[in-house]
Amino acid sequence: MGELIPIRSARSQHLPAGGSCALDHPARRHGLIRLRRDPDEEGGGLSETALVSLARDAVDLAASSALFDGIAAVSHARGLGVPLAALEQRLAEAHRRPGIRQAHVAVARSTAHAESLLEMLIWVRCQDFGLEPPEQQRIVRGGDGRDYRIDFAWQDGRLLLDADRRPERTAAAAAPGRPERDVVAEEHRREAAIRPACERLVLVSWSAAWNGQGMLRQLLALGLPQRPRCPAGLTF
């Protein structure tokens, strides 16, 4: 089965219902970003040929699409295991291609540690507003004695930020017939367990990350320093 890079077009004016990541994207129109895993490869990992192919397609998409789409494409490729060296090699090979300067920006602003499109959007917003780069995927010990993976952390873990995917998780859990109230209760238990592990826990939804300003004001009010905005300015 092929791997499809999930893209949310920055030109769209509407968020998907519930923040769903089952999104249409330019790659489908161009027939790009579909790779097949090598069935003989242990663990189902991507072969070296597939990684090179994905690096090529991600860079080419970043050169021909909106900047946000390009960052999403490159970040997803890196999350699948594509090394920066492969992306940089493709950038060098395509140095005469129109839009390659924007592809360089997309690679520089990408992240290999976003586990959802919402996390990638928050990462981009932190860059847009010149916020201190966060630690990603920090493991914290909750008040219930269990370990939890938190999307973003600052100030040595005193300030934590989690992508609020509750609507998405609720929709996913509803499919097999699991009561929605059980999913919501489970999310509340998770939050209650995490809060004793930090001084501040911030939950950021799709709408908050998309609009950006509310997220920015909240983080600045909690003492997070703001640096000069990145050269690329606002992504969208």
GROMACS elastic network, one bead per residue, 0.5 to 0.9 nm:
[ bonds ]
;  ai    aj funct       b0    kb
    1    34     6  0.88471   500
    1    35     6  0.78230   500
    1    36     6  0.58169   500
    1    37     6  0.69418   500
    2    33     6  0.84963   500
    2    34     6  0.51385   500
    2    37     6  0.69793   500
    3    33     6  0.69677   500
    3    34     6  0.51667   500
    3    35     6  0.52098   500
    3    36     6  0.68111   500
    3    37     6  0.81830   500
    4    27     6  0.82742   500
    4    28     6  0.84925   500
    4    32     6  0.83073   500
    4    33     6  0.55720   500
    4    34     6  0.52784   500
    4    35     6  0.74839   500
    5    25     6  0.85265   500
    5    27     6  0.76956   500
    5    32     6  0.88751   500
    5    33     6  0.60558   500
    5    34     6  0.77902   500
    5    58     6  0.84481   500
    5    72     6  0.78681   500
    5    73     6  0.58738   500
    5    74     6  0.87855   500
    5    76     6  0.61642   500
    5    77     6  0.74337   500
    6    21     6  0.70545   500
    6    22     6  0.73410   500
    6    23     6  0.63750   500
    6    24     6  0.75649   500
    6    25     6  0.69274   500
    6    27     6  0.87086   500
    6    69     6  0.89675   500
    6    72     6  0.73888   500
    6    73     6  0.72204   500
    6    76     6  0.76415   500
    6   117     6  0.74501   500
    7    10     6  0.89474   500
    7    21     6  0.84084   500
    7    23     6  0.64779   500
    7    24     6  0.67861   500
    7    26     6  0.74493   500
    7    27     6  0.78661   500
    7    68     6  0.85936   500
    7    69     6  0.57640   500
    7    70     6  0.84612   500
    7    72     6  0.62087   500
    7    73     6  0.67492   500
    7   117     6  0.80421   500
    8    11     6  0.85961   500
    8    12     6  0.77505   500
    8    15     6  0.88825   500
    8    21     6  0.81894   500
    8    23     6  0.62880   500
    8    24     6  0.70448   500
    8    25     6  0.61251   500
    8    26     6  0.88409   500
    8    68     6  0.79563   500
    8    69     6  0.64195   500
    8    72     6  0.79912   500
    8   117     6  0.82552   500
    9    12     6  0.55953   500
    9    23     6  0.89888   500
    9    24     6  0.82681   500
    9    25     6  0.63798   500
    9    26     6  0.76374   500
    9    65     6  0.85408   500
    9    66     6  0.72371   500
    9    68     6  0.72308   500
    9    69     6  0.58292   500
   10    13     6  0.79286   500
   10    66     6  0.64185   500
   10    67     6  0.77806   500
   10    68     6  0.58028   500
   10    69     6  0.65841   500
   10   235     6  0.83537   500
   10   236     6  0.63747   500
   11    66     6  0.76447   500
   11   236     6  0.80161   500
   12    15     6  0.77660   500
   14    17     6  0.88438   500
   15    18     6  0.81454   500
   15    19     6  0.65919   500
   15    20     6  0.86003   500
   15   206     6  0.75838   500
   15   207     6  0.74102   500
   15   210     6  0.82464   500
   16    19     6  0.51742   500
   16    20     6  0.57072   500
   16    21     6  0.77436   500
   16    22     6  0.85217   500
   16    23     6  0.76920   500
   16   206     6  0.89850   500
   17    20     6  0.61837   500
   17   167     6  0.87944   500
   17   168     6  0.88612   500
   18   165     6  0.83521   500
   18   166     6  0.84711   500
   18   167     6  0.51023   500
   18   168     6  0.57253   500
   18   171     6  0.79442   500
   18   206     6  0.82052   500
   19   118     6  0.79392   500
   19   165     6  0.73158   500
   19   167     6  0.69598   500
   19   168     6  0.61051   500
   19   205     6  0.80480   500
   19   206     6  0.57495   500
   19   207     6  0.82376   500
   20    23     6  0.72868   500
   20   165     6  0.87153   500
   20   167     6  0.81445   500
   20   168     6  0.56482   500
   20   171     6  0.86637   500
   21   116     6  0.77912   500
   21   117     6  0.65890   500
   21   118     6  0.81843   500
   21   168     6  0.81784   500
   24    27     6  0.84591   500
   24    28     6  0.73519   500
   25    28     6  0.59827   500
   25    29     6  0.74386   500
   25    69     6  0.83809   500
   26    29     6  0.52317   500
   26    30     6  0.65190   500
   26    31     6  0.86312   500
   26    32     6  0.84873   500
   26    61     6  0.82911   500
   26    65     6  0.76947   500
   26    69     6  0.84991   500
   27    30     6  0.51755   500
   27    31     6  0.58438   500
   27    33     6  0.63110   500
   27    34     6  0.87175   500
   27    61     6  0.72172   500
   28    32     6  0.62770   500
   28    33     6  0.79790   500
   28    34     6  0.88030   500
   29    32     6  0.78470   500
   30    33     6  0.89749   500
   31    34     6  0.74220   500
   32    35     6  0.87990   500
   32    57     6  0.63146   500
   32    58     6  0.84666   500
   32    61     6  0.79808   500
   33    53     6  0.83895   500
   33    54     6  0.63490   500
   33    57     6  0.57526   500
   33    58     6  0.69347   500
   33    61     6  0.86057   500
   33    73     6  0.85882   500
   34    54     6  0.79743   500
   34    57     6  0.88367   500
   35    46     6  0.85531   500
   35    50     6  0.63884   500
   35    51     6  0.87542   500
   35    53     6  0.77354   500
   35    54     6  0.71126   500
   36    39     6  0.86939   500
   36    46     6  0.79095   500
   36    50     6  0.72781   500
   37    40     6  0.86598   500
   37    41     6  0.79412   500
   37    44     6  0.65083   500
   37    45     6  0.67787   500
   37    46     6  0.53982   500
   37    47     6  0.69227   500
   37    50     6  0.74474   500
   38    41     6  0.54163   500
   38    42     6  0.87667   500
   38    44     6  0.68846   500
   38    45     6  0.74467   500
   38    46     6  0.65256   500
   38    47     6  0.61850   500
   38    50     6  0.84641   500
   39    42     6  0.78850   500
   39    44     6  0.65584   500
   39    45     6  0.88757   500
   40    43     6  0.89676   500
   40    44     6  0.78149   500
   41    44     6  0.56236   500
   41    45     6  0.63403   500
   41    46     6  0.76841   500
   41    47     6  0.72354   500
   42    45     6  0.68488   500
   44    47     6  0.88832   500
   45    80     6  0.85419   500
   45    81     6  0.85856   500
   46    49     6  0.80205   500
   46    50     6  0.58058   500
   46    51     6  0.62655   500
   46    80     6  0.78864   500
   46    81     6  0.78591   500
   47    50     6  0.50895   500
   47    51     6  0.62494   500
   47    52     6  0.87518   500
   48    51     6  0.50713   500
   48    52     6  0.63093   500
   48    53     6  0.85921   500
   49    52     6  0.52532   500
   49    53     6  0.62003   500
   49    54     6  0.86539   500
   50    54     6  0.60492   500
   50    55     6  0.85235   500
   51    54     6  0.50685   500
   51    55     6  0.61197   500
   51    56     6  0.86155   500
   51    77     6  0.82318   500
   51    80     6  0.83920   500
   51    81     6  0.74060   500
   51    82     6  0.55339   500
   51    83     6  0.83244   500
   51    86     6  0.79469   500
   52    55     6  0.50733   500
   52    56     6  0.62361   500
   52    57     6  0.86966   500
   52    82     6  0.75901   500
   52    86     6  0.63974   500
   52    87     6  0.82129   500
   52    90     6  0.84777   500
   53    56     6  0.51388   500
   53    57     6  0.62204   500
   53    58     6  0.85620   500
   54    57     6  0.51064   500
   54    58     6  0.59336   500
   54    59     6  0.84731   500
   54    77     6  0.64742   500
   54    82     6  0.74278   500
   54    87     6  0.89676   500
   55    58     6  0.52320   500
   55    59     6  0.61592   500
   55    60     6  0.84942   500
   55    74     6  0.77087   500
   55    77     6  0.67327   500
   55    78     6  0.84632   500
   55    82     6  0.65081   500
   55    83     6  0.84147   500
   55    84     6  0.88434   500
   55    86     6  0.61185   500
   55    87     6  0.52213   500
   55    88     6  0.88012   500
   55    89     6  0.87957   500
   55    90     6  0.68329   500
   56    59     6  0.53893   500
   56    60     6  0.60738   500
   56    61     6  0.85555   500
   56    86     6  0.82761   500
   56    87     6  0.71373   500
   56    89     6  0.89427   500
   56    90     6  0.57516   500
   56    91     6  0.84188   500
   57    60     6  0.50636   500
   57    61     6  0.60096   500
   57    62     6  0.84857   500
   57    73     6  0.87000   500
   58    61     6  0.51557   500
   58    62     6  0.61194   500
   58    63     6  0.86756   500
   58    70     6  0.72683   500
   58    72     6  0.89903   500
   58    73     6  0.53807   500
   58    74     6  0.53666   500
   58    75     6  0.88799   500
   58    76     6  0.86197   500
   58    77     6  0.67729   500
   58    87     6  0.81758   500
   58   103     6  0.89231   500
   59    63     6  0.62259   500
   59    64     6  0.87959   500
   59    70     6  0.74808   500
   59    73     6  0.79327   500
   59    74     6  0.68088   500
   59    87     6  0.68236   500
   59    88     6  0.89693   500
   59    90     6  0.68908   500
   59    91     6  0.68788   500
   59    94     6  0.87760   500
   59   100     6  0.81255   500
   59   103     6  0.59426   500
   59   104     6  0.83142   500
   59   106     6  0.83232   500
   59   107     6  0.78657   500
   60    63     6  0.51237   500
   60    64     6  0.64308   500
   60    65     6  0.87119   500
   60    70     6  0.87076   500
   60    90     6  0.86011   500
   60    91     6  0.87391   500
   60    94     6  0.82791   500
   60    97     6  0.86690   500
   60    99     6  0.87365   500
   60   100     6  0.80385   500
   60   103     6  0.75692   500
   61    64     6  0.51990   500
   61    65     6  0.58802   500
   61    66     6  0.89648   500
   61    69     6  0.79219   500
   61    70     6  0.61585   500
   61    73     6  0.72529   500
   61    74     6  0.87354   500
   61   103     6  0.81134   500
   62    65     6  0.55246   500
   62    66     6  0.72829   500
   62    67     6  0.67383   500
   62    68     6  0.85529   500
   62    69     6  0.67091   500
   62    71     6  0.69296   500
   62    72     6  0.86382   500
   62    73     6  0.69256   500
   62    74     6  0.73700   500
   62    99     6  0.79318   500
   62   100     6  0.79048   500
   62   102     6  0.69392   500
   62   104     6  0.84238   500
   62   105     6  0.89080   500
   62   106     6  0.64943   500
   62   107     6  0.83850   500
   63    66     6  0.82475   500
   63    67     6  0.83238   500
   63    70     6  0.71594   500
   63    97     6  0.78409   500
   63    98     6  0.69315   500
   63   100     6  0.50444   500
   63   101     6  0.74374   500
   63   102     6  0.58385   500
   63   104     6  0.83468   500
   63   106     6  0.86020   500
   64    67     6  0.89278   500
   64    70     6  0.81811   500
   64    98     6  0.77335   500
   64    99     6  0.60764   500
   64   100     6  0.83061   500
   64   102     6  0.86134   500
   64   103     6  0.82894   500
   65    68     6  0.81577   500
   65    69     6  0.61267   500
   65    70     6  0.62433   500
   65    99     6  0.85607   500
   66    69     6  0.53044   500
   66    70     6  0.63553   500
   66    71     6  0.88727   500
   66   102     6  0.87668   500
   66   235     6  0.87638   500
   66   236     6  0.87588   500
   67    70     6  0.50141   500
   67    71     6  0.62289   500
   67    72     6  0.86044   500
   67   102     6  0.68233   500
   67   103     6  0.79115   500
   67   105     6  0.80367   500
   67   106     6  0.64730   500
   67   235     6  0.64710   500
   67   236     6  0.80825   500
   68    71     6  0.51909   500
   68    72     6  0.62163   500
   68    73     6  0.86304   500
   68   106     6  0.78214   500
   68   121     6  0.84156   500
   68   124     6  0.81643   500
   68   235     6  0.61497   500
   68   236     6  0.72780   500
   69    72     6  0.51210   500
   69    73     6  0.61410   500
   69    74     6  0.86899   500
   69   106     6  0.86764   500
   70    73     6  0.50487   500
   70    74     6  0.61488   500
   70    75     6  0.84018   500
   70   102     6  0.82864   500
   70   103     6  0.68413   500
   70   105     6  0.88287   500
   70   106     6  0.55424   500
   70   107     6  0.80693   500
   70   110     6  0.87275   500
   71    74     6  0.52694   500
   71    75     6  0.59093   500
   71    76     6  0.84459   500
   71   103     6  0.83451   500
   71   105     6  0.81583   500
   71   107     6  0.66510   500
   71   108     6  0.86232   500
   71   109     6  0.65865   500
   71   110     6  0.53196   500
   71   111     6  0.83049   500
   71   120     6  0.83378   500
   71   124     6  0.82530   500
   72    75     6  0.51360   500
   72    76     6  0.60558   500
   72    77     6  0.85540   500
   72   106     6  0.82399   500
   72   110     6  0.72946   500
   72   111     6  0.88272   500
   72   117     6  0.73482   500
   72   120     6  0.68547   500
   72   121     6  0.82003   500
   73    76     6  0.52809   500
   73    77     6  0.62491   500
   73    78     6  0.87283   500
   73   106     6  0.86247   500
   73   110     6  0.86764   500
   74    77     6  0.50365   500
   74    78     6  0.61839   500
   74    79     6  0.85538   500
   74    82     6  0.88905   500
   74    87     6  0.82694   500
   74   103     6  0.89553   500
   74   106     6  0.68839   500
   74   107     6  0.61482   500
   74   110     6  0.61640   500
   74   111     6  0.79697   500
   74   112     6  0.85575   500
   75    78     6  0.50973   500
   75    79     6  0.61060   500
   75    80     6  0.86911   500
   75   106     6  0.86235   500
   75   107     6  0.78503   500
   75   109     6  0.86089   500
   75   111     6  0.50373   500
   75   112     6  0.55237   500
   75   113     6  0.79528   500
   75   114     6  0.73587   500
   75   120     6  0.75454   500
   76    80     6  0.63262   500
   76    81     6  0.88774   500
   76    82     6  0.88971   500
   76   110     6  0.87012   500
   76   111     6  0.82081   500
   76   112     6  0.71988   500
   76   113     6  0.89646   500
   76   114     6  0.78988   500
   76   115     6  0.86360   500
   76   116     6  0.88622   500
   76   117     6  0.86188   500
   76   120     6  0.89624   500
   77    80     6  0.51502   500
   77    81     6  0.66833   500
   77    82     6  0.55903   500
   77    83     6  0.85953   500
   77   112     6  0.79159   500
   78    81     6  0.51186   500
   78    83     6  0.62499   500
   78    84     6  0.74221   500
   78    87     6  0.88881   500
   78   110     6  0.81975   500
   78   111     6  0.71001   500
   78   113     6  0.81101   500
   79    82     6  0.71005   500
   79   111     6  0.77567   500
   79   113     6  0.62080   500
   79   114     6  0.71478   500
   79   115     6  0.76992   500
   80   112     6  0.81774   500
   81   112     6  0.80818   500
   82    85     6  0.83267   500
   82    86     6  0.67214   500
   82    87     6  0.75258   500
   82   112     6  0.88197   500
   83    86     6  0.55112   500
   83    87     6  0.68265   500
   83    88     6  0.88806   500
   84    87     6  0.50908   500
   84    88     6  0.60393   500
   84    89     6  0.84566   500
   84   107     6  0.81201   500
   85    88     6  0.50554   500
   85    89     6  0.60265   500
   85    90     6  0.86494   500
   86    89     6  0.50478   500
   86    90     6  0.63356   500
   86    91     6  0.86982   500
   87    90     6  0.51405   500
   87    91     6  0.62523   500
   87    92     6  0.87282   500
   87   107     6  0.74621   500
   88    92     6  0.62444   500
   88    93     6  0.86410   500
   88   104     6  0.83320   500
   88   107     6  0.81461   500
   89    92     6  0.51176   500
   89    93     6  0.62334   500
   89    94     6  0.86846   500
   90    94     6  0.60859   500
   90    95     6  0.84511   500
   91    94     6  0.52334   500
   91    95     6  0.59738   500
   91   100     6  0.70735   500
   91   101     6  0.89837   500
   91   103     6  0.75114   500
   91   104     6  0.70022   500
   92    95     6  0.51864   500
   92    96     6  0.87926   500
   93    96     6  0.81226   500
   93    97     6  0.89488   500
   94    97     6  0.52699   500
   94    98     6  0.87759   500
   94   100     6  0.70106   500
   95    98     6  0.83867   500
   95   100     6  0.62521   500
   95   101     6  0.83320   500
   96    99     6  0.88207   500
   96   100     6  0.72890   500
   97   100     6  0.56198   500
   97   101     6  0.89099   500
   98   101     6  0.79991   500
   99   102     6  0.54681   500
   99   103     6  0.65498   500
  100   104     6  0.63174   500
  100   105     6  0.87894   500
  101   104     6  0.51483   500
  101   105     6  0.66331   500
  101   106     6  0.88906   500
  102   105     6  0.50164   500
  102   106     6  0.62709   500
  102   107     6  0.87503   500
  103   107     6  0.62556   500
  103   108     6  0.85926   500
  104   107     6  0.52501   500
  104   108     6  0.62117   500
  104   109     6  0.86804   500
  105   108     6  0.50671   500
  105   109     6  0.61025   500
  105   110     6  0.85003   500
  105   232     6  0.77907   500
  106   109     6  0.52186   500
  106   110     6  0.59667   500
  107   110     6  0.52245   500
  107   111     6  0.84022   500
  108   111     6  0.85311   500
  109   123     6  0.87808   500
  109   124     6  0.73800   500
  109   127     6  0.78730   500
  110   120     6  0.81496   500
  110   123     6  0.84502   500
  110   124     6  0.80846   500
  111   114     6  0.63920   500
  111   120     6  0.73887   500
  111   123     6  0.78160   500
  112   115     6  0.86404   500
  113   119     6  0.87792   500
  113   120     6  0.85184   500
  113   136     6  0.65374   500
  113   137     6  0.71249   500
  113   151     6  0.88052   500
  114   117     6  0.72191   500
  114   118     6  0.82619   500
  114   119     6  0.53535   500
  114   120     6  0.54003   500
  114   123     6  0.80851   500
  114   136     6  0.78079   500
  114   137     6  0.82334   500
  114   151     6  0.78024   500
  115   118     6  0.84037   500
  115   119     6  0.65804   500
  115   120     6  0.78134   500
  115   137     6  0.88665   500
  115   151     6  0.83409   500
  116   119     6  0.52696   500
  116   120     6  0.65094   500
  116   121     6  0.87890   500
  116   163     6  0.87440   500
  117   120     6  0.50064   500
  117   121     6  0.62029   500
  117   122     6  0.87336   500
  118   122     6  0.62857   500
  118   123     6  0.86124   500
  118   163     6  0.65112   500
  118   164     6  0.84175   500
  118   165     6  0.79949   500
  118   204     6  0.89700   500
  118   205     6  0.79780   500
  118   206     6  0.64530   500
  118   209     6  0.78129   500
  119   122     6  0.51072   500
  119   123     6  0.61837   500
  119   124     6  0.86739   500
  119   151     6  0.71276   500
  119   152     6  0.86669   500
  119   162     6  0.83031   500
  119   163     6  0.59991   500
  120   124     6  0.62520   500
  120   125     6  0.86632   500
  121   124     6  0.51075   500
  121   125     6  0.62326   500
  121   126     6  0.87327   500
  121   206     6  0.84403   500
  121   209     6  0.66369   500
  121   210     6  0.73703   500
  122   126     6  0.62205   500
  122   127     6  0.87482   500
  122   163     6  0.78046   500
  122   204     6  0.81038   500
  122   206     6  0.88600   500
  122   209     6  0.57420   500
  122   210     6  0.82329   500
  122   212     6  0.85078   500
  123   126     6  0.52266   500
  123   127     6  0.66043   500
  123   128     6  0.87954   500
  123   133     6  0.83314   500
  123   134     6  0.83216   500
  123   152     6  0.87829   500
  124   127     6  0.51686   500
  124   128     6  0.61424   500
  124   129     6  0.87947   500
  124   234     6  0.89933   500
  124   235     6  0.75678   500
  125   129     6  0.61922   500
  125   130     6  0.84402   500
  125   131     6  0.84528   500
  125   209     6  0.69450   500
  125   210     6  0.81877   500
  125   212     6  0.65258   500
  125   215     6  0.88689   500
  125   216     6  0.85368   500
  125   234     6  0.80807   500
  125   235     6  0.80238   500
  126   129     6  0.54725   500
  126   130     6  0.61252   500
  126   131     6  0.50412   500
  126   132     6  0.73771   500
  126   133     6  0.70768   500
  126   134     6  0.83316   500
  126   212     6  0.89445   500
  126   216     6  0.81791   500
  127   130     6  0.50803   500
  127   131     6  0.61477   500
  127   132     6  0.80965   500
  127   133     6  0.75142   500
  127   229     6  0.71507   500
  127   230     6  0.62729   500
  127   233     6  0.85889   500
  127   234     6  0.85152   500
  128   131     6  0.78490   500
  128   229     6  0.60955   500
  128   230     6  0.61903   500
  128   232     6  0.79120   500
  128   233     6  0.58993   500
  128   234     6  0.50497   500
  128   235     6  0.66207   500
  129   212     6  0.85512   500
  129   213     6  0.89220   500
  129   216     6  0.72805   500
  129   226     6  0.71726   500
  129   227     6  0.77470   500
  129   228     6  0.78343   500
  129   229     6  0.55087   500
  129   230     6  0.75787   500
  129   233     6  0.81607   500
  129   234     6  0.76537   500
  130   133     6  0.84243   500
  130   225     6  0.85569   500
  130   226     6  0.53565   500
  130   228     6  0.53685   500
  130   230     6  0.61217   500
  131   134     6  0.82951   500
  131   216     6  0.84671   500
  131   219     6  0.88206   500
  131   220     6  0.87917   500
  131   224     6  0.72387   500
  131   225     6  0.63934   500
  131   227     6  0.58103   500
  131   228     6  0.83913   500
  131   229     6  0.81257   500
  132   154     6  0.80157   500
  132   224     6  0.73212   500
  132   225     6  0.65330   500
  132   226     6  0.65824   500
  132   227     6  0.68435   500
  133   154     6  0.80807   500
  134   152     6  0.56707   500
  134   153     6  0.54146   500
  134   154     6  0.54451   500
  134   155     6  0.87904   500
  135   138     6  0.66737   500
  135   151     6  0.81339   500
  135   152     6  0.55172   500
  135   153     6  0.50079   500
  135   154     6  0.63687   500
  135   156     6  0.85861   500
  135   157     6  0.85274   500
  136   150     6  0.74033   500
  136   151     6  0.54283   500
  136   153     6  0.64618   500
  137   149     6  0.56269   500
  137   150     6  0.52039   500
  137   152     6  0.61738   500
  137   153     6  0.79824   500
  138   148     6  0.81517   500
  138   149     6  0.55958   500
  138   150     6  0.51917   500
  138   151     6  0.66652   500
  138   152     6  0.67916   500
  138   153     6  0.66577   500
  138   157     6  0.78979   500
  138   160     6  0.89327   500
  139   147     6  0.63597   500
  139   148     6  0.55219   500
  139   150     6  0.62170   500
  140   146     6  0.83707   500
  140   147     6  0.55674   500
  140   148     6  0.53732   500
  140   149     6  0.64780   500
  140   150     6  0.72302   500
  140   157     6  0.81836   500
  140   194     6  0.75904   500
  140   197     6  0.66517   500
  140   198     6  0.87252   500
  141   144     6  0.79809   500
  141   145     6  0.60232   500
  141   146     6  0.56834   500
  141   148     6  0.63185   500
  141   193     6  0.85824   500
  141   194     6  0.74777   500
  141   197     6  0.64401   500
  142   145     6  0.53543   500
  142   146     6  0.53908   500
  142   147     6  0.59489   500
  142   148     6  0.66475   500
  142   190     6  0.84122   500
  142   192     6  0.84907   500
  142   195     6  0.75312   500
  142   196     6  0.67531   500
  142   197     6  0.57297   500
  143   146     6  0.74350   500
  143   192     6  0.78538   500
  143   194     6  0.64035   500
  143   195     6  0.76455   500
  143   196     6  0.56913   500
  143   197     6  0.66833   500
  144   147     6  0.87395   500
  144   192     6  0.89928   500
  144   193     6  0.57268   500
  144   194     6  0.84835   500
  145   193     6  0.83894   500
  146   193     6  0.82974   500
  147   194     6  0.89891   500
  148   190     6  0.83774   500
  148   193     6  0.88924   500
  148   194     6  0.74148   500
  150   153     6  0.72877   500
  150   160     6  0.70743   500
  150   161     6  0.70464   500
  150   162     6  0.59201   500
  150   163     6  0.86772   500
  150   194     6  0.88855   500
  151   160     6  0.78669   500
  151   161     6  0.63432   500
  151   162     6  0.51311   500
  151   163     6  0.66927   500
  152   157     6  0.87555   500
  152   159     6  0.85492   500
  152   160     6  0.58737   500
  152   161     6  0.50543   500
  152   162     6  0.63415   500
  152   163     6  0.85172   500
  153   156     6  0.70997   500
  153   157     6  0.52403   500
  153   158     6  0.74676   500
  153   159     6  0.57865   500
  153   161     6  0.61569   500
  153   162     6  0.87146   500
  154   157     6  0.54463   500
  154   158     6  0.65497   500
  154   159     6  0.52032   500
  154   160     6  0.64499   500
  154   161     6  0.84730   500
  154   224     6  0.79970   500
  155   158     6  0.53631   500
  155   159     6  0.60201   500
  155   160     6  0.87186   500
  155   224     6  0.83629   500
  156   159     6  0.76603   500
  157   160     6  0.61601   500
  157   197     6  0.82548   500
  157   198     6  0.63828   500
  157   199     6  0.83674   500
  158   197     6  0.78635   500
  158   199     6  0.50399   500
  158   200     6  0.64931   500
  158   201     6  0.85092   500
  159   198     6  0.62045   500
  159   199     6  0.60370   500
  159   201     6  0.61627   500
  159   202     6  0.78382   500
  159   222     6  0.82003   500
  159   224     6  0.87492   500
  160   195     6  0.89869   500
  160   198     6  0.68553   500
  160   199     6  0.81422   500
  160   200     6  0.62050   500
  160   202     6  0.61966   500
  160   203     6  0.86483   500
  161   200     6  0.83432   500
  161   201     6  0.57164   500
  161   203     6  0.58019   500
  161   204     6  0.72262   500
  162   165     6  0.87237   500
  162   201     6  0.75351   500
  162   202     6  0.63162   500
  162   203     6  0.50573   500
  162   204     6  0.64294   500
  162   205     6  0.89541   500
  163   166     6  0.88895   500
  163   202     6  0.85631   500
  163   203     6  0.58613   500
  163   204     6  0.51251   500
  163   205     6  0.62324   500
  163   206     6  0.81273   500
  163   209     6  0.89892   500
  164   167     6  0.80760   500
  164   168     6  0.88209   500
  164   203     6  0.53274   500
  164   204     6  0.51871   500
  164   206     6  0.75066   500
  165   168     6  0.52136   500
  165   169     6  0.60810   500
  165   170     6  0.84674   500
  165   204     6  0.85602   500
  165   205     6  0.68253   500
  165   206     6  0.79966   500
  166   169     6  0.50851   500
  166   170     6  0.59052   500
  166   171     6  0.85041   500
  166   183     6  0.82222   500
  166   184     6  0.71327   500
  166   187     6  0.70879   500
  166   205     6  0.86508   500
  167   170     6  0.50683   500
  167   171     6  0.61755   500
  167   172     6  0.86336   500
  167   184     6  0.88042   500
  168   171     6  0.52207   500
  168   172     6  0.62458   500
  168   173     6  0.86600   500
  169   172     6  0.50334   500
  169   173     6  0.60635   500
  169   174     6  0.85054   500
  169   183     6  0.74255   500
  169   184     6  0.87433   500
  170   173     6  0.51533   500
  170   174     6  0.60848   500
  170   175     6  0.89390   500
  170   178     6  0.89144   500
  170   179     6  0.87217   500
  170   180     6  0.58644   500
  170   181     6  0.85294   500
  170   182     6  0.89109   500
  170   183     6  0.58397   500
  170   184     6  0.69589   500
  171   174     6  0.51372   500
  171   175     6  0.67655   500
  171   180     6  0.79101   500
  172   175     6  0.56760   500
  172   176     6  0.80119   500
  173   176     6  0.62609   500
  173   177     6  0.70695   500
  173   178     6  0.56055   500
  173   179     6  0.76580   500
  173   180     6  0.71443   500
  173   183     6  0.69803   500
  174   177     6  0.50639   500
  174   178     6  0.51352   500
  174   179     6  0.63466   500
  174   180     6  0.60920   500
  174   183     6  0.86217   500
  175   178     6  0.71955   500
  177   180     6  0.85840   500
  178   181     6  0.86408   500
  178   182     6  0.73026   500
  178   183     6  0.77362   500
  179   182     6  0.54542   500
  179   183     6  0.69371   500
  180   183     6  0.52584   500
  180   184     6  0.63500   500
  180   185     6  0.86449   500
  181   184     6  0.50805   500
  181   185     6  0.60166   500
  181   186     6  0.85084   500
  182   185     6  0.50928   500
  182   186     6  0.61172   500
  182   187     6  0.87000   500
  183   186     6  0.50748   500
  183   187     6  0.63311   500
  183   188     6  0.87492   500
  184   187     6  0.51652   500
  184   188     6  0.63184   500
  184   189     6  0.87240   500
  185   188     6  0.50911   500
  185   189     6  0.62364   500
  185   190     6  0.86917   500
  186   189     6  0.50739   500
  186   190     6  0.62785   500
  186   191     6  0.87760   500
  187   190     6  0.50384   500
  187   191     6  0.63069   500
  187   192     6  0.86526   500
  188   191     6  0.51233   500
  188   192     6  0.61476   500
  188   193     6  0.86256   500
  189   192     6  0.50727   500
  189   193     6  0.61767   500
  189   194     6  0.86848   500
  190   193     6  0.51839   500
  190   194     6  0.62834   500
  190   195     6  0.88261   500
  191   194     6  0.51527   500
  191   195     6  0.62036   500
  191   201     6  0.84200   500
  192   195     6  0.55431   500
  192   196     6  0.76209   500
  193   196     6  0.65864   500
  193   197     6  0.77992   500
  194   197     6  0.54443   500
  194   198     6  0.73301   500
  194   201     6  0.79039   500
  195   198     6  0.57765   500
  195   199     6  0.73806   500
  195   200     6  0.71276   500
  195   201     6  0.61911   500
  196   199     6  0.74234   500
  196   200     6  0.89828   500
  197   200     6  0.88895   500
  198   201     6  0.68197   500
  200   222     6  0.79871   500
  202   215     6  0.89839   500
  202   218     6  0.84072   500
  202   219     6  0.82842   500
  204   207     6  0.81823   500
  204   208     6  0.59355   500
  204   209     6  0.63753   500
  204   215     6  0.70315   500
  205   208     6  0.51984   500
  205   209     6  0.61924   500
  205   210     6  0.84246   500
  206   209     6  0.53004   500
  206   210     6  0.59075   500
  206   211     6  0.85316   500
  207   210     6  0.50274   500
  207   211     6  0.60457   500
  207   212     6  0.81590   500
  208   211     6  0.53959   500
  208   212     6  0.57219   500
  208   213     6  0.76383   500
  208   214     6  0.62030   500
  208   215     6  0.59335   500
  209   213     6  0.81494   500
  209   214     6  0.81230   500
  209   215     6  0.64689   500
  210   213     6  0.88228   500
  211   214     6  0.72249   500
  211   215     6  0.81534   500
  212   215     6  0.53738   500
  212   216     6  0.61737   500
  212   217     6  0.88028   500
  213   217     6  0.61800   500
  213   218     6  0.86231   500
  214   217     6  0.52048   500
  214   218     6  0.62218   500
  214   219     6  0.87020   500
  215   218     6  0.52487   500
  215   219     6  0.62794   500
  215   220     6  0.86536   500
  216   219     6  0.53108   500
  216   220     6  0.61150   500
  216   221     6  0.85021   500
  217   220     6  0.52059   500
  217   221     6  0.60380   500
  217   222     6  0.86922   500
  218   221     6  0.51504   500
  218   222     6  0.64574   500
  219   222     6  0.51032   500
  219   223     6  0.67233   500
  219   224     6  0.57045   500
  219   225     6  0.85770   500
  220   223     6  0.52144   500
  220   225     6  0.65856   500
  220   226     6  0.73708   500
  221   224     6  0.73415   500
  226   229     6  0.82274   500
  227   230     6  0.84937   500
  228   231     6  0.87242   500
  229   232     6  0.81168   500
  229   233     6  0.62376   500
  229   234     6  0.83720   500
  230   233     6  0.55392   500
  230   234     6  0.82250   500
  232   235     6  0.71286   500
  233   236     6  0.87705   500
